Amino acid sequence: MSLVVVETYPNTMQAHIARGLLESHGIQATILHEHSLSTYSFTIGEVPLMVDEENYIRAREILTDELPPDPIESFSA
């Protein structure tokens, strides 16, 4: 099976939250380059979250339906 990027996040914390949500629904997810990131760092930049290609559509639905939008991106003054 091939892995595909289901979403990218601005930091590792958000990627871990999304991975936990997907895994609670029985979808295995992987954070790309997770092992090269320090456990104690708060990496900022594009952090890809990947799933098996066969789970892509369901994973997108779960992330769209159950995760609120990024409060920083939706902020307007």
N, C-alpha and C positions, 0 to 999 in steps of 0.2 A: 504494500500500500504506500502511496505517496503522501507526504505531508504538504499542506498548503497553509498559507497565512490567512487566518480568519479575521484578524484585527491587529492593528499596531497601537501601542500605548505610549504616552509621553514619559512614563517612568515604570520601574520594575514593580512598584507597589500596586499600581492599577492592573498590570499584567497578571500578577499573582491573584488578585481578587477575581479577575475574569476566569483564570484557570480553575480556581476553586469552584466557581459557579458552574462551569462546564462539567467538571468532574463530579459535582453533586448530582448532575443529570446523567451520569454514566458515560460521558464523552471524555476520553483521554486527551489531554492537551499538553503541549510542550512550549516552554518559553525559549526561543532561539538564543543560543549562546549563554544560557542561564548559568552554566558551570564556570564560565569565564568571568562572570560578574562576582564581585565580592558580596558575601552574605550581608555584610554590614553597610554596604554602600547604597545610595539612593540614586541609581543611574537615571540620567535624564537624556532623552532622545527617543528615537523610534525603537521600541521594544516589541518585536513580532511575537504573536501568539499563534501557534500552529496546531492544526488538527488533521486527522486522516481525511483524505479527500471525500470519502463516503459520508463523513459526518459534517461536512462544511455547511450545508444548507440548514440543518437543525441547529448547529452551533451559532450561526448568524442570527437565527430566530431567537434563541435563548438570550444572547448578548443584547440584541435590540430590545426585546421585551422586558428583560429583568434588570438591566443595569441602567442607572440614570445617566444622562449625558454628563460629560465632564463639566463640573461647575465653573472652572476657569474659562473654558471655551464658550460657555453659554452666558457668561457675565457681560452685561452691557451697562454702561454708565449713563 
